[in-house]
Amino acid sequence: MNILVGWEASLETETLELMLNVGGHEATICSDLDQFNQTLSATDWDVVLLSLSFPSQEESVTTFENTKRELPGVPIVGAAKSDDITHLIQFVSQGLHSHVIRDTEGNFIMLLISMLEAAHENVKALRAQVVAERLSEEVDSVRKLQESVIPDDLPETNGYKVIGRYEPSEIRVDGQNMVVMAGGDYYDSFALDDSKVVMLVGDASGHGVKACMSIMTMHTLIRMIRNNRFANTADFVNAVNNRLCTSDIVQDEGGFITIIYCMLDTQTNHFEWTCAGHPLPLLQNLETNEVTILGDEDQIGLPLAVMEGWEYECISATIPPNSRLLIYTDGLEEAFPPSGDALVDQFGVEGITQALKDSKDQPLEDALELIFQRSSDITEGTGRHDDTSVMIIERE
C-alpha cells in the first residue's frame, strides 16, 4: 500500500516510519501542513493515516475535510487521543472511515498496519460491489434491447400455429447467486402475404453488447429487405450474408451469426429453408410420434458474415397433417450438468427428441415448456451457459 501520514512532530513519527514501511508497504510521513497538502496529489494513495491533532487540534478538522475532498474514495483512518472523545465524534460524523485510540505508551502503533490494510480492503470491496452493480445494470440494458426485437405475437393462419420462446443464459456464481447474462439470440416470424409465413432463428457469436448489436444489425437488415422479391430462401440468405460481410459491427473480433431462415406456404404445405451454420430443424409426426432431422450436415452453409459471395442452399419438404416442426438455437441442446463433459453429457438432439415425444399429447405451449424444462433440468440448477431460442410450428 501507498500510505500517506499526517502527524504532528513528536517522537512517535520515528516509530511510525519504522513500523509502517514493512511488508512492501511504503509510508510517507508529513509533520508539516504545507508539505502534507503538497503531497496529497503527489501519488496514488491507497490509504491515509491522520492524527486528529494534526497539525493542531484547532486545524485538524479543516485538514481532514481538505484531505477527503482531494482524495475522494481513499479511506482515512484517524488516530485520536484517549482524552478527546468529543473531538473524535466530530470526525466520525463527517465520514472518518475508522479510528484508533492513542495510548500514552504508544502500543496503538502496533495495530496500525492491520487497521490500514483492513480499511484499504474494505474500500476495494465496496468499489468492486459498485462496479458489479453497474455491470449488472449494463447487462440488463443490453438484454432489454435484445429482447425488444423479439415479437410478442406470432402469426396463426390456415390451420398453422406458431409459438416461440427466448430465455437468456443464467449462470450460478459462488454456488448460490444466479446471474442473468445478455446474449445474441433472436427469433422472428411474419407473414409475407395471405399464405406465406416466414420463420427464422438466429444466434450471434459471443455475449453482451457486441452480440446484441450484431443481432440488431441483422434484424434491421432483414426488416428492410424482407418484402423484396426473392426466388427462394437461399437467395434471401445470400443477400443478407453479403451485406453483413461489410458490417464492422458484426465482423469485429471475428464475429458471425448463425441463422435458419424458413418459409412456409400454408396453402400448399410446402416448407423450404436455408441454414447458415445453424442446427437443422426437427419434424415430429404426431400420428406416429416419429421425430426426424430435416436435411443433413452437408446442407449447412457457413455462418453469416464469414465469407462474402458464399452460395447457400435451399432445402424443401412437405409438412404432413398433425405434425410439429421445431427450430432452435444451440443453447437448447448444449445444456450440460456441472460435473459432466460439456461435449459428451449435453442435452443434445436426443434430449430434445425425447422431450418432443413425451409431449406429443400436450398442447403446443405445454410442449414448449417441457422442452425448456428438460434442458434446464440437466444443468442441475447451475443454469444454461448460452441463451436459448425455440420456435414450434404446428399443423393441425
N, C-alpha and C positions, 0 to 999 in steps of 0.2 A: 504494500500500500504506500501511496504518497501521502504523508501526514503533515499537515500544517498546524503548528502550535503557536498560540498566543499566550504568553506567560510573563507576568511581572518579574523583573530582575530579582533573583534570590538564589540561594544555594541549591534549590530544587532543580534549576534548569540543567545543571551538570548531570544530575541523576536521570532526569528526563531524557537527555540526549543519549546517555548510555543505555537506558532501558528500552527506548523506542526504536533505535536503529539496530534491530535484530531480526533474524529470520527473513531477510530480504526486504524488510520494510525500510523506508527512508523518511526520516523526520526532519523538518526544517523548523527550528525554534526561533521565534522572534520575541524579543523583550522590549522592542521599541515600536510604538504605534505606527509611525511613518513607514518603517521597514515592513511591518506586518501588512499594511494597506498596499504597499507596492508589490508585495509577494503574492497577494491574493490571485492576481491574474498571470503569475509567472509560470504556472504549470497546471496540469490537470490534477487537482487534488481529489483524493478518494475519501478523505475524512478530515475534519478539523477538531483539534482539541483546544478548548478555550478556557482559560482561567476566568471565572466570573468576577475576578477583581482586576482584570487586565483592561487597559493599562493602569486604571484606578477604579475604585468602586463606583465613582460618580460617572465615569465614561464607559463603563463596561457594557451597559445596555445598548448604547449607541454603537459600540464596536460590534456587538452581536448582531444587531439589525443590519448594519452595513455588510457584514460577512454573509449573512443569509441572502441579502439582495445580490451580492456579487457572485455568490456560488450557489445558485438555485439547484436544489436536488442533492447537494452534498450534505451528509449528516454532520451535525455539530454536537460534540459531546462536551458538556460543561463540567468544570471542577469547582465545587462550592465549599467554602469554609464551613465547619461544623456549627459555628455560632451565628450563621447568617441565613437561616432557612427562609425568612421572609424575602430576602433578596433572590434566592433561588426560585421561589414561586413565580416571581415576575418573569423569569426566563422561560420557565415551563409553560406558562400561559401564552407566551409568544412563539412557541414552536421549537423549543430546545429538544433535540432528539432523545438524549439520555444524559445522565449525570452521575458523578461520583463525589462522595464526601471526602474532603481532605482532612485526614487526621494529623495531629501535630508531629507524630513520629515519621510521617512520610510513607507509611505502609501502603497507602492507596495507590502509589505508583506501580506496585506490583500487579494491580488489577487493570491498568490502563490498556495494555496491548489486547487483552481479551475483550474489553469493552469496545475498543475501537474496531476490532475485527468483527464483532457482533453487529455494530452499527453499520459497517460497510456491507456486510452480507445481507442485513435486513433491507437496506435500501436497494441493493441489487435484486433481491427477490420481489420487492414492490414494483421495480421498473419492469422486470420480466412479466409480472402479472398484468401490468398496463399494456405492454406490447402484445401479450397473448389476447387480451380483451379486444384490442384494436384489430388484430389479425382476424379474430373471430367475427368482428363486425364487417371486415372487408370480405371474408368468405361468405357471410350471409348476403351481403350486397351482390356479390358475383352470382351466387346461387339464385337469388331472386331475379336477376337479369336473365339468366339462362332459362329459368322456369317460365318467364314471361312470354317466351316464344312457343311454348308447348300448348297446344289447343285444349280448351276445356270441353268442347263438344266436337264429336266426330260424326261424319255423315252416316245416315242409315237409309238405304234405298233399295227398292226392287228385291226384297227378300234377303238382303245382306245387312249385317250389323257389325260395326267396327268399334272396338274399345281399346284404350291404351292406358299405360301407367308408367310413371317415372319415379324412381327412388334414388336419391343421392347416396353415395357411399357413406358408411358410418364405421369409424374405427375406434375401438376401445383403447383409451390411454390410461396407463398406470393400473390396468386391471379393473378400472371402475368407471371412468368418465367416457361417455360416447361423444365423439367429435364428428359432426356432420361436415363432410367435405364438399367443395364445389368441383364439378366435373365438366365434361364436354358431351354428354348425351343429348339426343334430340329426336323427337318423332313428330310426324305431321300427317294429316290426311285431308284431302279436299276434293271436291267434285269438279271435273273439267266441263262436263255437260250433264244431261239428264241420265246418261248411262255409264259414263266413265268416272271411276274414282281412283285417285292416286293415294298411295300409302308409302311412307318412307321412314326409315330409321337410320340415324347417323351417330357416329361416335368419333369425336376429335381426340387426337393423342394428347396425353398429359392431363393435368388438372389445373384448377384455378383460373385466373384471369385469361391466360393465353388460350386455353381450351374453350372457354366461354366465348371469347371474341372470334375464334375460328368458326364455332357453330353459328354465331350471329352473322358472320360474313356469308356462310353457306346459306343460311335461312333467307337472308335478304336477296341473295342471288337467285335462289330458286323461286322466290315470290315474284321477282322481276321478270323471269323468262318462262314461267310455268304455262302461260297461255299462248306461247309461240307454237307454231305448228311443227312438231317433231314426229317423224315417221314411227318411232318406237322408243322404248325406254333407254336403249343403248345410245341413240343419238342425243337424247337429253343429257345423260350422264357424261357423254363425251364433251358436250358444250360446257357443262358445269366444271368438269375437270380442267379443261383448257383455261378457263377463266381463273380458277383457283390457283393454277400453277403460276400466275402472275401476281398473286396476293402475298404481300410481305407479311401480313398478319398471320396467315396460315402457315407459311413456309419458314417463319422464324424458328431457328434452332431445330430444323429438320422436321417440322410439324406436318401432319397429314390428317385426313379424315376418311374413315370407312363409312360406306353407305350401302343400303339396299333400297332401290327405287322401284316401286311396283305400280302397275296399272291394271285395274280390273274393269272389264266390261260386264256390268251387272245384267245385261240383257242376253248376251251370248255365253256368259260364264267363262269367257276367255281371260286368262290371267298371264301377264308377262312381267318379267322383272330383270333388272340388271344389278349385278353385285360387284362392288368395288372394295375388295379386301374385307368383306363383311361375312358373318355367319349366314349360311343358307337357310331359307325358310323351311318350316316343318308343316306337313299337311296331315291332318287327322281325319280319318273316315269314321264318323260316329256310329255307322251301322256295324262295321267290323272291329272298331276300336284299334285299327292299324294306324301307326304313325310312320310316315316316310319323309326322308330328306329330299327336297326338290332340287334337282341339279347335282353336279359333282364338283370336286375340288378344282378341276381343270377349267371350270366356267367362272371361277372367281378372279376378277381382274385386280390390278394394282389399286391400292388406296388412292383417293383423290389427292391432287397436289404433289404427286411424286414424279410423274413424267408427262409432260405436255405431248399431245398427239397420240396417246395410248388409245387403242380401239377396244371399247368394251363390247361385251356380247349380250345379246337379247335372248332370254330363255323364256319359254312359254309352257303353259299347261292348262288343263280344263279343271275347274273347281266342281267336284261332284256334289249332288244334293246331300244335305245333312252332314256337313263337314266343317272343320275349323282349320284356319291357316294361321300360323304363328310366326312373326318376325321379331327379332330381339337383338340387343347388343350383348357383347361377350361378358359383361359384368354378371349376367344371369348364370351362365354356365361355369364361369371361373371362380365362383364362391368355393371356399375350401375350409376345412377345420384348422384351428390354430396349431394342433400337434401333427398335422399331416403334411404331405408333399403337395405344393401348390399345383403341380402338373399331374400327379398321379391320383390324388384324392379329391379332386374338384368335383363339383356337382355334375358338370358335363351335360352333353346332349342326352345321355342315358337318364340322368335325373329329370331333365325337362320332359322327356318322352314318357317316363313313368308317371309324372305329375299330370300330364295330359290324359293319359289312360285312366288314372284314378278319378279324374274329374269329369269323365265322359257324360254322366247323367246330371251334372250340376249346371245351374245357369252360367252364362258366359262370365259374369262378374265374379262369381264364386270360383270358377275355374282359374281365372287370372289371379285371384287372391291365393289359391292353393299353390300355384307355381311360385309366386314370390315367397310364400311362407316356407316351402320346401327348400328353396335356395338359401333363405336366411337361416333355417334350422341347422344346415350343415356347418355353418360357421361357429356353432356352439356359443352364440352370444357375443362373439368378437366383431361381427359386422362384415359386410362385403367390402372389399378393398377397391372396388370400382363401381361407379354409378351404373344404374341398370334401367333400360327402357324396353318395354314389351308392347306389341300390338297383336290383337287377335281379331281375325275376320271370320265371321260365321255365316255360312249359307244355310238357311233354314230349309 
